[in-house]
Amino acid sequence: MEIEALLREMNLEEKFRFLTGGGLNHTSPVGRLAIPSMRLQDGPFGLRMKTQDQQQGMADRIRSAFPNCHEGAEVVSTAFPSGAAMGAAWDPELVQKIGAAIGEECRAYGVQAILGPAMNLKRHPLCGRNFEYFSEDPILTEHLASAYVQGVQSQGVAACPKHFAMNNQERDRFYVSSEVDGRTMRELYLRPFETVVKHTKPWSIMCAYNRVNGVLCSEHHQLLQEILREEWGFDGIVVSDWGAVRNRAWSLLASVDLCMPYQEEALDQLREAYENHLIDDETVNEAVRRMLVFCRRTAREQPPQVCDFEAHDNLALQAARESIVLLKNAHETLPLRPEKLKKLLVAGETAARPYVGGDGSSRVANPYRVAVPLEELRKCLGEAVEVEFLGDDQLRTYENEIGLMEGLVCRKAMEADAVVVFASQDYSCYSETMDRPSVELPPYQEHVIRACHRAGRPVIVVLNVGSAISTCNWNRDADAILVSWLGGQAMGRAVAETLCGKNNPSGKLSETFPHRLSDAPAMDAYPGDGYKTVYREGVCIGYRHYDRHRIQPDYAFGFGLSYSHFQYANLTLEGERLSFDLTNDSGRDGDEIAQVYVQFPENAWVSHPVKELKAFRRVSLKAGETKRVEIPMTEDFFTYYNPALQRWTTEAGTYTILAGGSSDSLPLSVQTERSGPEHLSRW
């Protein structure tokens, strides 16, 4: 039956129920009209779903059953690297493949939408959900999020970008108001969503819990109707975050089509508003029409396919390999050489029980396979190398006297030829609903690193973390530092291969690692007064903040070492095409992530960050090979959002284009003149 015919056949009560969830993760069907229930399941880097029997048998219909209210078996799915890890890979093509694999698994389980990608920016390093987000930079985020959406929807499954918008802290997230000026909102926090909507056309978007400038996101007409729909042309459904709707009628007027999960009072609110003429048939029908279009877009024309979990595991391994960031490698400590090792000491609980993802709604509880770093290291090194392990039962100082622990660690380290310390914060630091207390490792782990260093053996630290970490307390005690992130089910193998030289690290930081928490952006306004948090830092978050205030972080945005070495040369600008030579002048094949930044004119009328990322390219180079890297320029390179004109505009002047391997290493530059509008104030 055609959509308009279905609209005419549905009665008002059926429409109200269709616009309100039928349970925790599914919509209400209309059986007499053959309108099926649709499933929207958690992600974003792996399908999270209870078994079908448990979903169908769920009897308790409550206002908010979030995030982990039901115990029971989860379906098998692939645990891909977290958003932070995907961000560190700087590889849209890879992320698109991951999106397609997740979409494939959704199809196999009869799921119509995956709740991802999570694409909020990392405004400050304490946000507990930063492990889900790609980056502190809007350009990197928009490229990766767009690729993710394309991949998922290529399988006939809806992507649901979230959380729209300005949901940049977990503390007080249900009611805090993000107080943001118009330019900051547009250039940073809305830009990735705008790009995704315009270029990849997602079939759904999730609105956030928080308020923006005093108005709940679920009731924000300007955000959801005027900007998202009318200005950007979004034609999908707006889904509420789970339990975010306070008044269903007000949210419907703001353009929220689907209120999740089921909540009886939402139906009462719709009935009352209709009787009082607050909402009318046209408002209701428009939302129902969009829901029916969504149903058609995600309809199953063929039986669900069988997933190739082995292929997905290989893809998760590729992603984990690409995401690993080598921060330090003094005296070429890495890679380890098995022929020079007789004994390796491995310390730290996550070597045996790795954190492959974070907690909360994104946690993949039943991954297809989990590679354990300790076991994979033993495989890589072979039987000729003895690998001894010290877990937290021997390292935690509240379970062991500090002197006894230190003596044990020093003795074991001296007996080994090298030491690998796996370090992480408490698992609660990588979870929604709460923020992290610090950016430092637990004190006992820092002490383990120092104790191993005093033994006089090479010390390699593997950071199994979800967010930026300060290394200043122990950096000088480590000879090499790897960041494995929450790298998914294959992370253990990727780490072992990188330590042993079978994988050449190529990841780059997609977020700045601060020297101290006090150095980090937005900390003077975080977490706010309990009612609001003022974004007084404006457009200067992440590396922009460090540039503006001339603060040296531990490790800069875009930084990452390799076992290869790369040289940049011969930057030219011909018309709208930027090009430069990239050479691998080492004896080993490797990948480099080339980055392009722009500096605005010195005499600009508007204040700008010192530089802004505008483009990047992952380039594979054989040993000794040189490639000419070409990057097309677009007008977006030179625009900023002018809130007075209410549009993106370009100022006339001389712009400097910079190219290199990280935000603090940009050896190449070229200048270009751009003309602005004839009259800057012209509408």
KOLMARDO-212091 format. One line per field, with one value per residue (C-alpha): residue in one letter; residue number from 1; x, y, z. Coordinates in Angstrom, 3 decimals. Layout:
// residues N
type c(a/...)
seq c(NUM/...)
x c(X/...)
y c(Y/...)
z c(Z/...)
***
This chain:
// residues 683
type c(m/e/i/e/a/l/l/r/e/m/n/l/e/e/k/f/r/f/l/t/g/g/g/l/n/h/t/s/p/v/g/r/l/a/i/p/s/m/r/l/q/d/g/p/f/g/l/r/m/k/t/q/d/q/q/q/g/m/a/d/r/i/r/s/a/f/p/n/c/h/e/g/a/e/v/v/s/t/a/f/p/s/g/a/a/m/g/a/a/w/d/p/e/l/v/q/k/i/g/a/a/i/g/e/e/c/r/a/y/g/v/q/a/i/l/g/p/a/m/n/l/k/r/h/p/l/c/g/r/n/f/e/y/f/s/e/d/p/i/l/t/e/h/l/a/s/a/y/v/q/g/v/q/s/q/g/v/a/a/c/p/k/h/f/a/m/n/n/q/e/r/d/r/f/y/v/s/s/e/v/d/g/r/t/m/r/e/l/y/l/r/p/f/e/t/v/v/k/h/t/k/p/w/s/i/m/c/a/y/n/r/v/n/g/v/l/c/s/e/h/h/q/l/l/q/e/i/l/r/e/e/w/g/f/d/g/i/v/v/s/d/w/g/a/v/r/n/r/a/w/s/l/l/a/s/v/d/l/c/m/p/y/q/e/e/a/l/d/q/l/r/e/a/y/e/n/h/l/i/d/d/e/t/v/n/e/a/v/r/r/m/l/v/f/c/r/r/t/a/r/e/q/p/p/q/v/c/d/f/e/a/h/d/n/l/a/l/q/a/a/r/e/s/i/v/l/l/k/n/a/h/e/t/l/p/l/r/p/e/k/l/k/k/l/l/v/a/g/e/t/a/a/r/p/y/v/g/g/d/g/s/s/r/v/a/n/p/y/r/v/a/v/p/l/e/e/l/r/k/c/l/g/e/a/v/e/v/e/f/l/g/d/d/q/l/r/t/y/e/n/e/i/g/l/m/e/g/l/v/c/r/k/a/m/e/a/d/a/v/v/v/f/a/s/q/d/y/s/c/y/s/e/t/m/d/r/p/s/v/e/l/p/p/y/q/e/h/v/i/r/a/c/h/r/a/g/r/p/v/i/v/v/l/n/v/g/s/a/i/s/t/c/n/w/n/r/d/a/d/a/i/l/v/s/w/l/g/g/q/a/m/g/r/a/v/a/e/t/l/c/g/k/n/n/p/s/g/k/l/s/e/t/f/p/h/r/l/s/d/a/p/a/m/d/a/y/p/g/d/g/y/k/t/v/y/r/e/g/v/c/i/g/y/r/h/y/d/r/h/r/i/q/p/d/y/a/f/g/f/g/l/s/y/s/h/f/q/y/a/n/l/t/l/e/g/e/r/l/s/f/d/l/t/n/d/s/g/r/d/g/d/e/i/a/q/v/y/v/q/f/p/e/n/a/w/v/s/h/p/v/k/e/l/k/a/f/r/r/v/s/l/k/a/g/e/t/k/r/v/e/i/p/m/t/e/d/f/f/t/y/y/n/p/a/l/q/r/w/t/t/e/a/g/t/y/t/i/l/a/g/g/s/s/d/s/l/p/l/s/v/q/t/e/r/s/g/p/e/h/l/s/r/w)
seq c(1/2/3/4/5/6/7/8/9/10/11/12/13/14/15/16/17/18/19/20/21/22/23/24/25/26/27/28/29/30/31/32/33/34/35/36/37/38/39/40/41/42/43/44/45/46/47/48/49/50/51/52/53/54/55/56/57/58/59/60/61/62/63/64/65/66/67/68/69/70/71/72/73/74/75/76/77/78/79/80/81/82/83/84/85/86/87/88/89/90/91/92/93/94/95/96/97/98/99/100/101/102/103/104/105/106/107/108/109/110/111/112/113/114/115/116/117/118/119/120/121/122/123/124/125/126/127/128/129/130/131/132/133/134/135/136/137/138/139/140/141/142/143/144/145/146/147/148/149/150/151/152/153/154/155/156/157/158/159/160/161/162/163/164/165/166/167/168/169/170/171/172/173/174/175/176/177/178/179/180/181/182/183/184/185/186/187/188/189/190/191/192/193/194/195/196/197/198/199/200/201/202/203/204/205/206/207/208/209/210/211/212/213/214/215/216/217/218/219/220/221/222/223/224/225/226/227/228/229/230/231/232/233/234/235/236/237/238/239/240/241/242/243/244/245/246/247/248/249/250/251/252/253/254/255/256/257/258/259/260/261/262/263/264/265/266/267/268/269/270/271/272/273/274/275/276/277/278/279/280/281/282/283/284/285/286/287/288/289/290/291/292/293/294/295/296/297/298/299/300/301/302/303/304/305/306/307/308/309/310/311/312/313/314/315/316/317/318/319/320/321/322/323/324/325/326/327/328/329/330/331/332/333/334/335/336/337/338/339/340/341/342/343/344/345/346/347/348/349/350/351/352/353/354/355/356/357/358/359/360/361/362/363/364/365/366/367/368/369/370/371/372/373/374/375/376/377/378/379/380/381/382/383/384/385/386/387/388/389/390/391/392/393/394/395/396/397/398/399/400/401/402/403/404/405/406/407/408/409/410/411/412/413/414/415/416/417/418/419/420/421/422/423/424/425/426/427/428/429/430/431/432/433/434/435/436/437/438/439/440/441/442/443/444/445/446/447/448/449/450/451/452/453/454/455/456/457/458/459/460/461/462/463/464/465/466/467/468/469/470/471/472/473/474/475/476/477/478/479/480/481/482/483/484/485/486/487/488/489/490/491/492/493/494/495/496/497/498/499/500/501/502/503/504/505/506/507/508/509/510/511/512/513/514/515/516/517/518/519/520/521/522/523/524/525/526/527/528/529/530/531/532/533/534/535/536/537/538/539/540/541/542/543/544/545/546/547/548/549/550/551/552/553/554/555/556/557/558/559/560/561/562/563/564/565/566/567/568/569/570/571/572/573/574/575/576/577/578/579/580/581/582/583/584/585/586/587/588/589/590/591/592/593/594/595/596/597/598/599/600/601/602/603/604/605/606/607/608/609/610/611/612/613/614/615/616/617/618/619/620/621/622/623/624/625/626/627/628/629/630/631/632/633/634/635/636/637/638/639/640/641/642/643/644/645/646/647/648/649/650/651/652/653/654/655/656/657/658/659/660/661/662/663/664/665/666/667/668/669/670/671/672/673/674/675/676/677/678/679/680/681/682/683)
x c(0.000/1.283/2.361/-0.477/-2.986/-1.533/-1.824/-5.517/-6.112/-4.338/-6.441/-5.171/-4.325/-2.279/-0.379/0.409/1.720/3.702/5.525/6.395/8.615/6.983/9.633/13.248/14.636/11.719/8.882/5.164/3.793/0.413/-0.604/-3.843/-2.000/1.063/3.346/6.116/7.990/11.446/14.530/17.020/19.983/22.995/26.396/28.338/31.363/29.596/26.026/24.748/21.559/19.885/18.769/15.534/13.633/14.491/13.557/10.172/9.478/10.257/7.244/8.335/7.521/9.243/10.123/13.850/15.542/18.981/21.678/21.924/18.668/18.329/20.697/20.941/22.671/23.777/23.919/27.374/28.779/32.117/33.717/35.386/37.819/36.216/35.614/38.826/40.773/39.066/39.916/43.591/43.614/42.675/41.296/37.789/37.968/38.599/35.788/33.405/34.253/33.630/30.266/29.338/30.331/28.214/25.333/25.746/25.494/22.422/20.748/21.527/19.813/16.851/17.894/16.754/19.077/22.374/22.668/25.846/28.191/28.893/30.339/30.455/33.729/36.155/35.791/37.787/39.625/37.474/34.276/33.543/32.275/35.291/36.253/33.227/34.028/36.395/38.301/38.641/38.610/35.458/37.122/38.524/35.219/33.091/35.176/35.115/31.459/30.433/32.305/30.652/27.154/27.865/29.063/26.119/23.452/25.020/23.596/20.046/20.408/19.914/22.778/21.786/24.443/24.441/24.197/22.704/24.038/26.683/26.608/30.229/30.142/28.470/28.264/24.805/24.071/20.335/19.746/22.899/22.678/25.536/25.853/27.390/27.744/26.562/29.947/31.396/28.296/28.469/32.220/32.834/29.870/27.351/29.764/30.332/26.574/25.998/28.518/27.125/23.547/24.337/26.807/25.660/21.974/21.523/18.047/17.914/19.590/19.493/18.936/20.828/19.808/21.270/19.965/21.465/21.264/18.558/16.338/16.240/17.625/14.494/12.396/14.804/12.831/15.706/18.151/15.850/13.465/15.012/18.655/18.550/15.516/14.922/18.499/20.378/17.603/17.492/14.637/15.048/13.583/14.766/14.986/15.188/17.991/16.571/14.493/15.395/11.808/10.160/6.955/6.068/3.902/6.573/9.176/6.844/6.428/10.230/10.428/11.228/9.517/10.256/10.293/12.309/11.835/8.198/6.702/2.998/2.908/4.063/0.811/-1.187/0.739/-0.042/-3.742/-4.011/-2.128/-4.337/-7.517/-6.224/-5.250/-1.541/-0.800/-2.964/-3.426/-0.892/1.859/1.081/0.790/4.100/5.945/4.091/4.890/8.622/8.386/6.731/9.460/12.037/10.204/10.352/14.019/14.986/12.533/13.900/13.385/15.421/15.872/18.609/22.048/24.581/27.492/31.088/32.441/35.915/36.109/34.884/37.522/40.188/38.747/38.815/42.472/43.326/41.615/43.434/46.767/46.149/44.939/47.998/50.000/53.706/54.394/57.989/60.747/64.031/67.155/64.968/63.736/60.985/60.472/61.534/63.987/63.295/66.843/68.131/65.594/65.675/63.099/60.397/58.519/54.909/53.244/49.704/46.266/45.072/47.739/45.638/42.220/42.265/39.777/38.528/35.735/34.122/31.156/27.536/25.281/28.229/29.687/29.777/29.113/29.528/32.282/32.968/36.560/38.953/42.700/44.562/47.786/49.754/48.882/49.539/52.938/53.928/52.890/54.836/58.014/58.022/59.017/62.619/61.569/60.216/57.367/56.626/53.478/52.681/49.008/47.224/47.073/50.825/50.960/48.113/49.489/46.305/46.549/50.314/52.718/54.491/57.908/57.060/55.523/58.467/60.968/59.142/58.878/62.526/63.729/61.591/62.575/66.285/65.861/64.324/65.861/62.982/59.726/56.318/53.912/50.235/48.611/45.094/42.781/39.903/37.234/34.716/36.733/35.411/31.678/28.649/26.742/30.010/33.154/36.750/38.310/41.737/43.975/46.630/47.289/46.608/49.578/50.472/50.831/53.105/55.152/55.436/56.847/59.392/60.390/60.986/63.065/65.294/66.071/67.975/66.043/64.209/60.668/57.818/54.444/51.249/48.372/45.104/43.038/39.990/41.019/43.969/46.516/49.118/52.508/54.592/54.924/56.566/57.541/61.274/61.034/59.668/61.847/58.876/55.150/52.364/48.701/46.446/43.217/40.141/41.086/38.366/38.434/41.636/43.604/45.716/47.079/47.684/49.648/51.784/52.503/53.482/55.777/57.453/57.760/55.218/53.059/54.561/52.634/50.956/48.272/48.234/46.618/43.159/43.196/45.913/47.600/47.962/50.962/48.705/44.935/45.139/46.633/43.632/40.990/37.628/38.710/38.034/34.359/33.956/31.639/29.664/27.428/25.129/22.696/24.864/28.361/29.584/31.715/33.767/36.784/34.847/36.403/39.663/39.341/41.939/45.121/43.611/43.695/47.325/48.339/46.442/47.946/51.365/51.094/53.280/51.336/52.895/51.957/50.355/47.278/48.190/51.406/52.538/55.842/56.601/59.348/59.806/60.871/59.227/60.309/58.122/59.314/58.365/54.979/53.265/49.886/48.600/45.122/43.024/45.332/47.887/50.707/53.937/56.482/56.359/59.357/59.914/63.662/63.923/64.479/60.971/57.549/55.148/52.122/52.202/49.223/49.918/48.037/47.173/46.355/45.392/46.324/43.914/45.180/46.962/44.806/41.501/38.576/37.572/39.782/40.771/42.738/46.444/45.761/42.987/43.096/41.573/42.615/44.552/45.645/46.887/49.709/51.377/55.042/57.538/61.026/62.810/59.714/58.586/55.000/53.509/50.553/47.781/45.052/42.289/41.412/37.831/36.329/35.708/39.439/38.996/35.523/34.316/30.796/29.723/26.793/25.876/25.409/24.149/26.240/29.688/31.892/35.477/37.555/39.881/43.553/46.653/46.183/49.062/48.733/50.887/51.651/53.403/53.124/51.426/49.990/53.370/55.513/54.534/57.713/56.041/54.109/52.712/50.580/47.519/45.379/41.630/39.017/36.072/32.601/32.405/30.750/31.234/27.942/26.020/23.164)
y c(0.000/3.466/5.769/8.252/5.419/4.073/7.522/7.644/4.167/4.722/6.032/8.666/6.212/4.053/7.142/8.178/4.685/4.579/7.749/6.267/3.254/-0.130/-1.340/-0.837/-1.080/-1.519/0.559/-0.176/-2.180/-1.616/-5.200/-4.657/-2.558/-4.843/-2.097/-4.027/-3.258/-1.839/-2.447/0.301/-1.236/0.168/0.584/2.388/0.101/-3.237/-4.458/-4.692/-6.707/-9.173/-12.471/-12.269/-14.369/-11.950/-8.954/-10.410/-11.512/-8.171/-7.329/-4.395/-1.214/1.584/5.183/4.635/1.251/2.577/1.504/-2.019/-2.888/-6.459/-9.322/-12.175/-13.529/-11.151/-12.034/-12.696/-9.653/-8.162/-5.753/-3.227/-0.608/2.247/5.643/7.020/4.192/4.690/8.367/7.531/5.543/8.646/6.290/7.012/4.076/1.700/3.239/2.809/-0.901/-1.159/0.558/-1.908/-4.858/-3.535/-3.046/-6.610/-7.912/-5.765/-7.262/-10.775/-10.099/-8.245/-4.810/-1.724/0.892/1.045/3.896/5.432/6.960/8.878/12.113/14.710/16.610/16.139/19.564/18.585/15.377/14.297/13.452/9.838/9.142/10.469/6.867/6.721/9.950/10.291/13.484/16.960/18.291/18.792/18.106/14.722/13.881/14.772/12.646/9.562/9.925/10.346/7.185/5.279/6.348/5.410/1.976/1.176/2.381/0.520/-2.572/-1.230/-0.408/3.088/4.894/7.192/9.891/11.122/13.078/16.185/18.462/19.874/16.776/17.208/15.978/13.100/14.807/16.403/15.421/14.969/18.637/20.763/23.595/24.020/27.795/28.304/31.320/31.063/30.966/28.314/26.204/26.319/25.985/23.217/21.348/21.503/21.309/17.518/16.928/19.389/17.635/14.187/15.295/17.047/14.531/11.114/11.671/9.510/8.051/8.990/11.245/11.081/14.212/14.627/14.764/18.155/21.655/24.119/27.728/26.784/24.650/20.848/19.297/17.142/20.332/22.553/23.775/25.888/22.978/20.202/21.982/25.232/24.134/20.349/20.052/23.391/24.640/21.357/19.387/16.407/14.107/11.256/10.722/12.374/9.806/10.859/9.599/7.004/8.818/12.298/13.375/15.265/16.214/14.215/16.917/19.594/17.260/16.458/20.168/20.472/17.687/14.575/11.784/8.816/8.936/6.074/3.878/3.069/5.403/5.393/9.044/10.053/8.750/10.662/13.838/13.462/12.848/15.846/18.138/17.056/17.665/21.127/21.901/22.234/19.684/19.051/16.391/18.027/17.894/14.280/13.161/14.754/12.789/9.554/10.079/10.335/7.197/5.294/6.425/5.189/1.858/1.547/2.499/-0.228/-2.886/-6.376/-7.455/-10.631/-12.987/-11.920/-12.939/-14.961/-12.910/-13.712/-13.202/-14.367/-11.622/-9.115/-10.276/-9.672/-6.201/-5.516/-6.613/-4.239/-1.406/-2.200/-2.255/1.104/2.748/1.990/5.150/5.006/7.991/7.300/4.977/6.011/4.230/2.153/0.051/-1.230/-3.464/-6.251/-8.689/-12.275/-13.329/-10.934/-11.893/-14.799/-13.540/-10.866/-9.577/-8.512/-6.550/-5.211/-6.808/-5.661/-7.839/-10.824/-9.153/-6.384/-3.541/-3.922/-1.356/0.975/0.538/1.575/1.237/0.805/-2.204/-5.290/-7.944/-11.060/-10.495/-13.165/-13.555/-11.714/-11.787/-11.644/-9.577/-11.908/-14.986/-13.223/-12.017/-15.576/-16.661/-13.853/-14.360/-18.144/-20.827/-19.653/-16.569/-17.023/-14.623/-14.073/-12.277/-10.169/-9.295/-6.891/-9.477/-8.842/-5.184/-3.352/-1.553/-1.762/-5.557/-5.683/-3.625/-1.085/-2.379/-5.985/-5.054/-2.876/-5.559/-8.193/-5.967/-4.896/-8.466/-9.802/-6.901/-7.505/-11.165/-10.175/-8.644/-6.188/-5.228/-4.481/-2.705/-2.687/0.335/1.713/3.696/2.076/0.759/3.236/6.005/4.813/4.912/7.013/8.713/9.639/11.602/10.700/12.101/12.654/12.173/10.289/6.612/5.134/5.845/2.162/1.753/4.773/3.254/-0.065/1.789/3.602/0.412/-1.393/1.522/1.380/-2.249/-0.943/-2.838/-1.365/-0.465/-0.394/0.971/-0.042/2.327/0.367/3.533/5.226/8.859/11.230/10.421/12.619/10.891/13.566/11.692/8.636/9.493/9.602/6.133/4.596/3.846/3.316/4.118/2.621/3.615/0.675/2.498/0.365/-1.357/-3.967/-7.736/-8.073/-5.463/-8.052/-9.483/-6.030/-4.967/-8.111/-7.745/-4.106/-4.868/-7.619/-5.631/-7.510/-4.376/-0.970/1.560/4.304/5.791/9.468/11.138/12.481/14.254/16.155/14.465/17.221/17.677/18.463/18.537/22.246/22.791/21.276/23.382/24.253/23.153/26.597/26.160/22.432/21.022/24.220/25.159/22.150/24.035/25.323/25.054/28.078/27.407/30.500/29.037/29.547/27.934/27.159/23.552/20.838/21.874/25.302/25.973/24.885/27.023/30.077/29.960/28.626/25.590/22.592/19.332/15.944/14.885/17.070/16.470/14.494/13.121/9.544/7.812/4.903/2.339/4.141/7.757/10.242/13.488/16.251/18.463/20.623/22.020/23.735/25.296/25.274/26.662/24.833/21.835/21.470/18.946/17.904/15.083/12.497/10.195/7.098/7.420/4.351/0.703/-0.354/-0.057/2.156/4.439/8.157/10.397/13.721/16.695/20.101/23.140/26.727/29.981/32.879/36.359/38.265/41.323/39.402/41.289/38.204/36.349/32.865/29.947/29.936/27.140/24.722/21.237/21.256/17.987/14.782/11.752/8.288/7.358/3.926/4.030/1.297/1.614/4.417/5.356/8.916/9.814/13.074/13.700/15.826/17.413/19.428/22.666/23.747/27.035/25.415/25.778/29.529/30.055/30.857/31.266/34.870/34.974/38.518/37.435/34.004/32.258/30.944/33.596/34.276/37.308/38.770/38.408/36.221/32.685/30.370/26.653/24.316/20.629/18.014/15.032/16.542/19.813/20.738/19.556/21.352/21.954/23.028/26.228/28.202/31.326/32.125/35.205/34.883/37.480/37.989/39.310/42.767/44.066/42.013/43.266/42.481/40.029)
z c(0.000/-0.850/1.970/1.478/1.451/4.696/6.240/5.363/6.785/10.117/12.953/15.365/18.153/15.760/14.625/18.196/19.001/15.753/16.842/20.251/20.836/21.265/23.723/24.605/21.063/18.681/17.289/17.538/14.591/12.994/12.391/10.512/7.917/7.743/9.099/10.872/14.062/13.370/15.480/16.379/18.183/19.966/18.344/17.125/16.684/16.937/17.202/20.774/21.013/23.313/21.805/19.871/22.393/25.166/23.051/22.135/25.667/27.277/29.439/31.565/29.697/31.497/30.845/30.666/30.687/29.880/29.532/30.955/32.654/31.356/31.899/29.477/26.427/23.682/20.023/18.599/16.803/15.813/18.274/15.989/17.348/19.243/17.689/19.213/17.569/14.211/14.495/15.006/11.751/9.686/7.025/5.649/3.243/6.152/8.217/5.300/5.191/8.924/8.486/5.744/7.953/10.834/8.407/7.212/10.769/11.380/8.327/9.504/12.827/11.355/12.620/10.717/12.270/14.136/16.622/15.282/14.396/17.596/16.249/19.006/19.265/22.149/23.706/26.792/27.736/30.707/28.833/29.690/26.211/24.327/23.574/21.239/19.397/16.467/17.149/18.589/15.010/12.907/9.535/10.538/12.220/9.211/6.823/9.061/10.035/6.397/5.462/8.314/7.202/3.581/4.650/6.901/4.480/1.559/3.281/3.472/7.167/8.552/10.225/13.073/13.679/17.282/19.560/17.980/19.366/21.752/23.997/25.098/28.678/30.458/33.833/34.198/30.591/31.175/31.942/31.584/29.073/26.605/26.229/22.791/20.496/16.909/15.210/17.535/17.139/13.350/12.789/15.322/16.721/13.879/10.955/11.000/11.155/8.325/6.105/6.880/6.211/2.940/1.499/2.751/3.599/6.705/7.153/10.838/13.409/17.197/19.240/22.519/26.183/27.007/26.459/23.982/25.125/27.602/25.344/25.466/22.285/22.068/21.953/20.002/16.981/15.668/15.683/14.488/12.144/10.974/10.668/10.246/8.001/6.302/5.890/5.420/3.717/6.096/5.052/7.537/10.985/14.179/16.982/20.605/22.765/25.136/27.735/26.451/25.769/28.627/26.808/23.699/22.162/22.476/20.992/18.093/17.394/17.371/14.725/16.802/14.869/17.119/20.927/22.414/24.339/25.095/27.674/28.472/29.500/26.001/24.557/27.158/26.324/22.620/23.272/25.584/23.184/20.282/22.261/23.225/19.590/20.439/17.722/14.673/12.009/9.692/12.354/13.215/9.593/8.588/11.278/10.442/6.759/7.541/9.690/6.843/4.436/6.955/7.088/3.290/3.147/5.602/4.348/3.794/0.196/0.722/3.659/6.105/4.923/6.875/8.183/7.351/10.873/9.828/7.217/9.771/12.246/9.599/9.010/12.761/12.740/9.886/11.742/14.984/13.152/11.491/14.698/16.846/17.541/18.339/20.592/21.554/20.366/21.957/20.695/18.322/21.223/18.947/17.205/19.535/17.998/19.075/18.219/20.881/23.532/25.909/28.368/28.223/31.250/30.628/33.427/33.714/33.876/30.452/28.825/29.906/30.097/27.478/27.249/23.684/24.013/26.498/28.816/28.417/25.415/23.026/24.837/22.594/25.220/23.082/20.499/17.917/19.092/21.400/20.791/24.120/23.913/26.219/24.174/20.879/22.088/22.911/19.414/17.743/19.758/19.511/21.977/22.152/24.151/27.675/28.450/32.152/33.304/36.352/36.807/39.086/41.862/42.206/41.185/42.896/45.925/47.959/47.721/48.226/50.284/48.122/49.157/48.381/45.032/44.074/45.063/43.024/39.947/40.066/40.489/37.646/35.383/36.016/35.086/31.715/28.594/28.145/29.845/28.332/30.693/29.742/31.351/31.505/33.689/35.542/33.171/34.587/32.908/29.544/30.038/29.399/32.234/33.974/33.167/33.956/37.141/35.558/32.529/34.467/34.972/38.420/40.727/41.160/37.390/37.160/39.974/38.112/35.083/37.260/39.064/35.770/34.517/37.596/36.737/33.731/31.078/28.053/29.102/26.582/27.691/25.881/26.658/26.454/26.853/25.381/25.702/25.979/28.694/30.346/30.215/31.948/35.276/33.710/30.128/30.873/32.440/29.237/26.228/23.929/24.155/22.066/22.197/21.375/22.373/22.993/19.799/19.305/19.379/17.316/19.264/21.092/17.874/16.374/19.472/19.430/15.721/16.207/19.140/17.134/13.917/11.806/11.694/11.028/13.178/11.163/13.427/14.363/17.344/16.587/19.959/21.803/24.791/27.412/29.681/32.622/32.953/33.735/30.257/28.493/26.727/28.317/31.794/33.263/32.311/32.990/34.289/34.806/37.706/37.414/35.188/32.369/30.971/29.035/25.954/26.579/24.747/21.508/18.452/20.280/21.403/20.919/19.130/18.434/22.180/22.537/19.560/20.795/24.299/23.220/25.480/24.696/25.128/25.768/22.233/19.586/17.473/14.368/15.895/15.423/14.746/12.450/11.959/8.629/8.144/5.783/4.127/2.692/-0.181/-3.178/-2.181/-5.121/-5.724/-9.294/-9.626/-7.055/-6.738/-3.975/-4.414/-2.725/-2.721/0.044/0.359/2.476/2.992/5.211/4.406/5.405/3.724/5.633/5.641/6.341/7.071/5.379/6.816/5.362/7.514/6.676/8.389/7.853/6.907/9.652/8.979/9.087/10.584/12.571/15.043/13.876/15.322/14.501/12.011/11.113/9.614/6.137/4.461/5.009/3.034/4.077/1.708/1.394/0.379/-0.364/1.089/-0.755/-2.772/-3.544/-4.431/-5.577/-3.288/-4.775/-2.686/-4.380/-2.631/-2.156/-1.062/2.341/3.017/3.364/4.824/8.313/9.645/10.015/12.477/11.473/7.847/8.965/6.339/5.513/3.951/2.870/3.741/1.162/1.984/1.956/3.254/4.187/3.456/5.542/4.980/7.074/9.376/12.437/13.725/15.233/12.316/9.112/7.111/3.859/3.200/0.303/0.152/-1.892/-2.353/-1.976/-2.786/-0.473/-1.297/-2.818/0.347/3.486/4.893/1.721/2.292)
***
